[in-house]
C-alpha cells in the first residue's frame, strides 16, 4: 500500500493564525512597552527637575532668613528604607555642604558632575543626577534619584502586559480553534456524504451551508459525478441497444446454420452459405459501427487534434472508389470539389464521408444520381451530399440522428447508426448539419458546415 505524505490543514491554519496573533501582539506589546518606558523616563526627569528647583528656592529663602550655621541634616523618618529615596545636597561655591538628607550622608558625588540631568553610579547602583546652580552661582543643588522607582514601575507594567497578552493569546486560541472546527465540520459533513455513497449513487453533493471557498471543489466533484453518471447511462444504453441490434443478425446466422445442416443439395447449400455470409457481414458491420460510435463519444477524450487542411483534397482521394461502387449499383456520381480550407481530423472525416456516401448509395434506387460537392459559402466551408433516393420526411429529420433509429417502412438492411456517427464527428469539429431535399426536389441533401479555419 502506498503511503502518501499528508499534512493537516487544520493544524497548519491554527499554527499560522496563532503565530501571527502572537507575533502581532508581541510586536505591539514591545512597542507599547518601549514607548511607555520613554514616557515614564521623561515624567520622572521632569519631576526631578521640578523638585530640584523647589528645593533650591526653599534653601535660598531659608538662608536669607538666618545667618549661616553648620551643616543641616534632614532626616527621613517614618520611611521603611530611606536609602531608596531622593538624596540631595546643597553646597556653596567652596563646596561646603549646607543642607543634606539622611541618604546623602554617605553619598559621594563627583565635584565635576555636569549641570543638568546626567547618570551616575552610587554604591554600585545607577542613579539619575540633577545638578542646579542659583543665579549668582553661590549655591549648588545636587539631587540623586535611584532607578529602583523606575524599575519597579517598569516591572509592574511588564507583568501586566505579559498577563494580558497570555489571556488574549488563550482567548485567541479558543476563538481560532472554534472557527476552524466550525469550517471543517462542514467539510467533514461533505466528506461523509461522499463516503456514504454507493457506486450507483451519483447524485450531486449538497452545497447548502458550505463556505464560498469550498464551492469550486464541490462543484468540480458534482461535475465529475455528472460525467460518470452520463458515462454509466451511456454504457447501459449502449449495451442494451447493442444486445437488441445484434439479436437479429445472430438469429439469422443461427437459422442459416440450422438450414445449412439440412441442405439436400449442393445448390441449396451454396444458397444458405451465401445467406450466412451476408448475416456475418451485417453483424460485423454493426459491431464496427458500435465500436466507432463508442470511440467518438466525448467522454472517451481520445480524439486527435484537428489540423488545417483542404477538404477538397481529402475528398479527391475517395472519388475513384466511390465511382466504382456507384457504377456497380447502377448509380451516376457527380463531383464538384472547390477549395475548402478548414480544421479537420483526417481519419474521422474519412469516416464521416464513408457513412454519408454509404447511406446515399444504399437508399438511392437505380438508376439514380448522387452528387458530392464542397467549397465555401457565406464565409463557411461546406460539404454536401445529395441523392435522388426516397428522402426523409421533414418531421423525422432530427430523429434520424438518434442511435438505431430507422424510418418506418425501411426494408433495406442497416443498423441505424450511420447518421449518429456523422453527427458525432461533426460535433467534434464544431460543425453544423442540415438536412434538406435532394436532387430534383426529391431524395436527401446532407450539408455539413465547418467554422472558418
C-alpha positions as CSV (number, residue, x, y, z in Angstrom):
1,X,0.0,0.0,0.0
2,X,1.4,3.4,-0.9
3,X,1.8,5.8,1.9
4,X,1.4,9.4,0.8
5,X,2.9,12.2,2.9
6,X,-0.1,14.2,4.2
7,X,-0.3,17.3,6.2
8,X,-3.1,18.7,8.3
9,X,-4.7,21.9,7.1
10,X,-6.4,22.3,10.4
11,X,-3.1,22.3,12.4
12,X,-1.4,24.5,9.7
13,X,-4.1,27.1,9.9
14,X,-4.1,27.0,13.7
15,X,-0.3,27.3,13.8
16,X,-0.2,30.2,11.2
17,X,-3.1,32.1,12.8
18,X,-1.7,31.7,16.4
19,X,1.8,32.5,15.2
20,X,0.5,35.7,13.5
21,X,-1.5,36.6,16.6
22,X,1.4,36.1,19.0
23,X,3.8,37.9,16.6
24,X,1.4,40.9,16.2
25,X,0.6,41.0,19.9
26,X,4.3,40.7,20.9
27,X,5.4,43.4,18.5
28,X,2.6,45.7,19.7
29,X,3.4,45.0,23.3
30,X,7.1,45.7,22.8
31,X,6.3,49.0,21.0
32,X,3.9,50.0,23.8
33,X,6.5,49.0,26.5
34,X,9.3,51.0,24.9
35,X,7.0,54.0,24.4
36,X,5.8,53.7,28.0
37,X,9.5,53.5,29.2
38,X,10.3,56.6,27.3
39,X,7.2,58.5,28.6
40,X,7.9,57.3,32.1
41,X,11.6,58.4,32.0
42,X,10.5,61.9,30.7
43,X,8.0,62.2,33.5
44,X,10.5,61.1,36.2
45,X,13.1,63.6,34.8
46,X,10.5,66.4,34.8
47,X,9.5,65.6,38.4
48,X,13.2,65.5,39.4
49,X,13.9,68.9,37.8
50,X,10.8,70.5,39.4
51,X,11.8,69.0,42.8
52,X,15.4,70.4,42.4
53,X,14.1,73.9,41.6
54,X,11.7,73.8,44.5
55,X,14.4,72.7,47.0
56,X,16.9,75.3,45.8
57,X,14.2,78.0,46.3
58,X,13.5,76.8,49.8
59,X,17.2,76.8,50.6
60,X,17.6,80.3,49.3
61,X,14.7,81.6,51.4
62,X,16.0,79.8,54.4
63,X,19.5,81.2,54.1
64,X,18.2,84.8,53.7
65,X,16.1,84.5,56.9
66,X,19.0,83.3,59.1
67,X,22.8,83.5,59.3
68,X,25.0,80.7,58.1
69,X,25.3,77.8,60.5
70,X,26.7,74.3,60.4
71,X,25.5,71.7,58.0
72,X,21.8,70.9,58.4
73,X,20.9,67.2,58.1
74,X,17.3,66.5,57.2
75,X,16.3,63.0,58.5
76,X,13.8,60.7,56.6
77,X,11.9,59.4,59.5
78,X,9.0,57.0,59.1
79,X,10.2,55.5,55.8
80,X,10.9,51.8,55.7
81,X,14.0,52.2,53.5
82,X,15.2,55.8,53.3
83,X,18.2,54.9,51.1
84,X,15.7,54.2,48.2
85,X,14.5,57.8,48.1
86,X,15.9,61.0,46.8
87,X,19.3,62.1,48.1
88,X,20.1,65.7,47.9
89,X,22.9,68.1,49.0
90,X,23.2,71.9,48.9
91,X,26.8,73.2,48.6
92,X,28.2,76.7,48.5
93,X,30.8,77.9,46.0
94,X,33.6,76.5,48.2
95,X,31.9,73.0,48.1
96,X,30.9,73.2,51.7
97,X,27.7,71.2,52.4
98,X,25.0,73.4,53.7
99,X,22.0,71.0,53.6
100,X,21.6,67.3,53.1
101,X,19.2,64.5,53.9
102,X,20.0,61.2,55.6
103,X,20.6,59.3,52.5
104,X,23.2,61.8,51.3
105,X,25.5,61.3,54.3
106,X,27.4,58.5,52.6
107,X,26.8,59.6,49.0
108,X,29.9,60.6,47.2
109,X,29.2,62.7,44.1
110,X,32.0,64.0,42.0
111,X,32.6,67.7,42.1
112,X,32.9,67.6,38.3
113,X,29.3,66.5,37.8
114,X,27.8,68.3,34.9
115,X,25.0,70.8,35.3
116,X,21.5,69.5,34.5
117,X,20.5,65.8,34.2
118,X,23.0,63.0,34.0
119,X,23.6,59.5,35.1
120,X,26.0,58.5,37.9
121,X,26.8,55.4,39.9
122,X,26.5,55.3,43.7
123,X,27.4,52.2,45.7
124,X,27.3,50.1,42.6
125,X,23.8,51.3,41.6
126,X,22.8,53.6,38.8
127,X,21.2,56.9,39.8
128,X,19.7,59.8,37.9
129,X,21.5,63.0,38.9
130,X,20.3,66.6,38.6
131,X,22.7,69.5,39.3
132,X,21.4,73.1,39.6
133,X,23.1,76.4,40.5
134,X,21.4,79.5,41.7
135,X,21.6,82.7,39.6
136,X,24.8,84.1,41.2
137,X,26.3,80.6,41.3
138,X,26.8,80.7,45.0
139,X,24.7,77.6,45.8
140,X,24.8,74.3,44.1
141,X,22.0,71.7,44.4
142,X,22.6,68.0,43.7
143,X,19.6,65.7,43.7
144,X,20.1,62.0,43.0
145,X,17.2,59.6,42.3
146,X,17.6,55.8,42.4
147,X,16.4,53.9,39.3
148,X,14.6,51.5,41.6
149,X,11.4,53.6,41.3
150,X,11.6,53.4,37.6
151,X,12.5,49.7,37.6
152,X,9.5,48.9,39.9
153,X,7.1,50.7,37.7
154,X,8.5,49.1,34.5
155,X,8.4,45.7,36.1
156,X,4.8,46.1,37.2
157,X,3.9,47.4,33.7
158,X,5.7,44.5,32.0
159,X,4.0,41.9,34.2
160,X,0.6,43.4,33.4
161,X,1.3,43.4,29.7
162,X,2.5,39.8,29.9
163,X,-0.5,38.6,31.8
164,X,-2.9,40.5,29.5
165,X,-1.0,39.0,26.5
166,X,-1.3,35.5,27.9
167,X,-5.0,35.9,28.4
168,X,-5.5,37.3,24.9
169,X,-3.5,34.5,23.3
170,X,-5.5,32.0,25.2
171,X,-8.8,33.7,24.1
172,X,-7.5,33.9,20.5
173,X,-6.6,30.2,20.6
174,X,-10.1,29.3,21.7
175,X,-11.8,31.5,19.1
176,X,-9.5,30.4,16.3
177,X,-9.9,26.7,17.2
178,X,-13.7,27.1,17.3
179,X,-13.8,28.9,14.0
180,X,-11.6,26.4,12.3
181,X,-13.6,23.5,13.7
182,X,-16.8,25.1,12.5
183,X,-15.5,25.4,9.0
184,X,-14.0,21.9,9.0
185,X,-17.3,20.5,10.4
186,X,-18.9,21.4,7.1
187,X,-16.1,19.8,5.1
188,X,-16.3,16.6,7.3
189,X,-20.1,16.5,6.6
190,X,-19.5,16.8,2.8
191,X,-16.7,14.1,3.0
192,X,-19.0,11.8,5.0
193,X,-21.8,12.4,2.4
194,X,-19.5,11.4,-0.4
195,X,-18.0,8.4,1.5
196,X,-21.5,7.1,2.2
197,X,-22.4,6.9,-1.5
198,X,-22.9,3.6,-3.2
199,X,-21.3,3.0,-6.6
200,X,-24.7,3.7,-8.2
201,X,-25.5,6.8,-6.1
202,X,-24.0,9.6,-8.2
203,X,-26.3,12.5,-7.2
204,X,-24.9,15.9,-6.6
205,X,-23.2,16.7,-3.3
206,X,-25.2,19.2,-1.3
207,X,-23.8,22.8,-1.3
208,X,-26.0,24.0,1.5
209,X,-24.1,25.9,4.2
210,X,-20.6,25.3,2.8
211,X,-18.1,28.2,2.6
212,X,-17.8,30.0,-0.7
213,X,-14.1,29.0,-0.9
214,X,-15.2,25.3,-0.9
215,X,-17.9,25.8,-3.6
216,X,-15.4,25.3,-6.5
217,X,-14.2,22.0,-5.1
218,X,-17.7,20.6,-4.5
219,X,-18.9,21.9,-7.9
220,X,-16.0,20.1,-9.6
221,X,-17.0,16.9,-7.7
222,X,-20.6,17.3,-8.8
223,X,-19.4,17.8,-12.4
224,X,-17.3,14.7,-12.1
225,X,-20.3,12.8,-10.8
226,X,-22.3,14.1,-13.7
227,X,-19.8,12.9,-16.2
228,X,-19.5,9.5,-14.6
229,X,-23.3,9.3,-14.4
230,X,-23.6,10.2,-18.1
231,X,-20.9,7.6,-19.0
232,X,-22.7,4.9,-17.0
233,X,-26.0,5.8,-18.6
234,X,-24.4,5.8,-22.0
235,X,-22.8,2.5,-21.4
236,X,-26.0,1.0,-20.2
237,X,-27.9,2.3,-23.2
238,X,-25.1,1.2,-25.5
239,X,-25.1,-2.3,-24.0
240,X,-28.9,-2.6,-24.2
241,X,-29.0,-1.3,-27.8
242,X,-26.1,-3.4,-28.9
243,X,-27.7,-6.5,-27.5
244,X,-31.0,-5.7,-29.1
245,X,-29.5,-4.9,-32.5
246,X,-27.1,-7.9,-32.5
247,X,-30.0,-10.3,-31.8
248,X,-31.3,-10.0,-35.4
249,X,-28.1,-10.9,-37.3
250,X,-27.1,-13.5,-34.7
251,X,-30.6,-15.1,-35.1
252,X,-30.1,-15.1,-38.9
253,X,-26.7,-16.7,-38.6
254,X,-28.2,-19.4,-36.3
255,X,-31.1,-20.0,-38.7
256,X,-28.8,-20.2,-41.7
257,X,-26.6,-22.7,-39.9
258,X,-29.6,-24.9,-39.0
259,X,-30.9,-24.8,-42.5
260,X,-27.4,-25.5,-43.9
261,X,-27.2,-28.6,-41.8
262,X,-30.3,-29.9,-43.5
263,X,-29.4,-28.9,-47.0
264,X,-30.4,-31.5,-49.6
265,X,-28.2,-30.5,-52.5
266,X,-25.0,-28.6,-53.2
267,X,-27.0,-25.8,-54.8
268,X,-29.2,-25.4,-51.7
269,X,-26.1,-25.5,-49.5
270,X,-24.4,-22.7,-51.6
271,X,-27.5,-20.6,-51.2
272,X,-27.6,-21.0,-47.5
273,X,-23.8,-20.3,-47.3
274,X,-24.3,-17.0,-49.2
275,X,-27.1,-16.1,-46.8
276,X,-24.8,-17.0,-43.8
277,X,-22.1,-14.7,-45.3
278,X,-24.5,-11.8,-45.6
279,X,-25.6,-12.3,-42.0
280,X,-22.0,-12.4,-40.8
281,X,-21.1,-9.3,-42.8
282,X,-24.1,-7.5,-41.3
283,X,-23.1,-8.4,-37.8
284,X,-19.5,-7.4,-38.4
285,X,-20.6,-4.1,-39.8
286,X,-22.9,-3.5,-36.8
287,X,-20.1,-4.3,-34.4
288,X,-17.7,-2.0,-36.3
289,X,-20.2,0.9,-36.2
290,X,-20.8,0.3,-32.5
291,X,-17.1,0.4,-31.7
292,X,-16.8,3.5,-33.9
293,X,-19.6,5.2,-32.0
294,X,-18.1,4.3,-28.7
295,X,-14.7,5.8,-29.7
296,X,-16.4,9.0,-30.8
297,X,-18.1,9.5,-27.5
298,X,-17.0,12.8,-25.9
299,X,-16.4,11.1,-22.6
300,X,-13.7,8.9,-24.2
301,X,-11.5,12.0,-24.7
302,X,-9.2,10.3,-27.2
303,X,-9.9,12.3,-30.3
304,X,-6.9,13.7,-32.2
305,X,-6.4,17.4,-32.5
306,X,-7.7,18.8,-35.9
307,X,-5.3,20.4,-38.4
308,X,-5.8,22.9,-41.1
309,X,-6.4,21.1,-44.4
310,X,-8.3,21.4,-47.7
311,X,-11.4,19.3,-47.6
312,X,-11.4,19.2,-51.4
313,X,-8.0,17.3,-51.3
314,X,-9.4,14.8,-48.8
315,X,-12.5,14.2,-51.0
316,X,-10.4,13.8,-54.1
317,X,-8.7,10.8,-52.6
318,X,-12.0,8.9,-52.4
319,X,-13.5,9.8,-55.8
320,X,-12.3,6.7,-57.7
321,X,-13.6,4.1,-55.2
322,X,-16.9,5.9,-54.9
323,X,-17.4,6.0,-58.7
324,X,-16.6,2.3,-58.9
325,X,-19.1,1.4,-56.2
326,X,-21.8,3.6,-57.7
327,X,-21.3,2.0,-61.1
328,X,-21.7,-1.4,-59.6
329,X,-25.1,-0.3,-58.2
330,X,-26.2,1.5,-61.4
331,X,-25.8,5.0,-60.0
332,X,-24.3,8.1,-61.5
333,X,-21.9,10.0,-59.3
334,X,-21.0,13.7,-60.0
335,X,-18.3,15.5,-58.1
336,X,-17.8,19.3,-57.7
337,X,-14.8,20.0,-55.5
338,X,-13.7,23.5,-54.8
339,X,-11.1,24.9,-52.4
340,X,-12.5,24.3,-48.8
341,X,-9.9,25.0,-46.1
342,X,-10.9,24.2,-42.6
343,X,-9.7,22.4,-39.4
344,X,-10.1,18.6,-39.9
345,X,-9.1,15.4,-38.2
346,X,-8.4,13.2,-41.3
347,X,-9.4,9.8,-40.0
348,X,-12.7,10.8,-38.5
349,X,-13.5,12.9,-41.6
350,X,-13.0,9.9,-43.9
351,X,-15.3,8.0,-41.7
352,X,-17.9,10.8,-42.0
353,X,-17.6,10.8,-45.8
354,X,-17.8,7.0,-45.9
355,X,-21.1,6.9,-43.9
356,X,-22.7,9.7,-46.0
357,X,-21.8,8.0,-49.3
358,X,-22.8,4.6,-48.0
359,X,-26.2,5.9,-46.9
360,X,-26.7,7.6,-50.2
361,X,-25.8,4.5,-52.3
362,X,-27.8,2.2,-50.0
363,X,-31.0,4.1,-50.2
364,X,-30.9,5.5,-53.8
365,X,-32.5,3.1,-56.2
366,X,-31.0,2.5,-59.7
367,X,-31.0,4.3,-61.9
368,X,-30.3,7.3,-59.7
369,X,-27.8,10.1,-59.1
370,X,-25.6,11.1,-56.3
371,X,-23.8,14.5,-56.2
372,X,-20.8,15.3,-53.9
373,X,-19.6,18.9,-53.6
374,X,-17.5,21.1,-51.3
375,X,-16.4,24.7,-51.2
376,X,-17.0,28.0,-49.3
377,X,-20.3,29.8,-48.9
378,X,-21.1,32.8,-46.6
379,X,-17.7,32.5,-45.0
380,X,-18.1,28.9,-44.1
381,X,-16.7,25.7,-45.6
382,X,-19.3,23.2,-46.6
383,X,-19.6,19.6,-47.6
384,X,-22.8,18.5,-49.3
385,X,-24.0,15.0,-50.4
386,X,-27.3,14.9,-52.4
387,X,-29.1,11.9,-53.9
388,X,-32.4,11.0,-55.6
389,X,-33.5,8.5,-53.0
390,X,-36.7,8.4,-51.0
391,X,-35.5,11.2,-48.7
392,X,-36.6,11.8,-45.1
393,X,-39.8,13.4,-44.1
394,X,-39.2,16.9,-42.6
395,X,-40.8,15.8,-39.3
396,X,-38.3,13.0,-38.9
397,X,-35.1,14.8,-39.9
398,X,-34.0,15.4,-36.3
399,X,-34.7,11.9,-35.1
400,X,-32.7,10.2,-37.7
401,X,-29.5,11.2,-35.8
402,X,-30.6,9.0,-32.9
403,X,-28.9,5.7,-32.5
404,X,-30.6,2.7,-34.0
405,X,-33.5,4.9,-35.3
406,X,-34.8,3.7,-38.7
407,X,-37.7,5.1,-40.7
408,X,-40.9,3.1,-40.8
409,X,-41.1,1.1,-43.9
410,X,-37.3,1.0,-44.4
411,X,-36.7,-2.6,-45.6
412,X,-33.1,-2.3,-46.6
413,X,-30.6,-3.9,-44.1
414,X,-28.9,-1.4,-41.9
415,X,-28.1,-0.6,-38.3
416,X,-29.4,2.9,-37.9
417,X,-26.0,4.2,-36.7
418,X,-24.7,5.9,-39.9
419,X,-26.1,9.4,-39.2
420,X,-25.4,9.1,-35.5
421,X,-21.7,8.6,-36.3
422,X,-21.9,11.6,-38.8
423,X,-23.5,13.8,-36.1
424,X,-20.8,12.8,-33.5
425,X,-17.9,13.5,-35.9
426,X,-19.5,16.8,-36.9
427,X,-19.9,17.8,-33.3
428,X,-16.2,17.1,-32.6
429,X,-15.4,19.5,-35.5
430,X,-17.9,22.1,-34.2
431,X,-19.7,21.7,-37.5
432,X,-23.4,22.1,-38.2
433,X,-25.5,19.5,-40.1
434,X,-28.7,20.4,-42.1
435,X,-31.0,18.1,-44.0
436,X,-32.9,19.3,-47.0
437,X,-34.5,18.0,-50.2
438,X,-32.0,16.3,-52.6
439,X,-31.6,16.4,-56.3
440,X,-34.7,17.2,-58.5
441,X,-36.6,18.2,-55.3
442,X,-36.5,14.7,-54.1
443,X,-34.2,12.5,-52.1
444,X,-32.0,13.9,-49.4
445,X,-29.3,16.6,-49.2
446,X,-26.9,16.4,-46.2
447,X,-24.9,19.6,-45.7
448,X,-22.1,19.8,-43.1
449,X,-20.9,23.4,-42.5
450,X,-17.5,23.9,-40.8
451,X,-16.4,27.1,-39.0
452,X,-13.6,29.2,-40.6
453,X,-10.1,27.7,-40.1
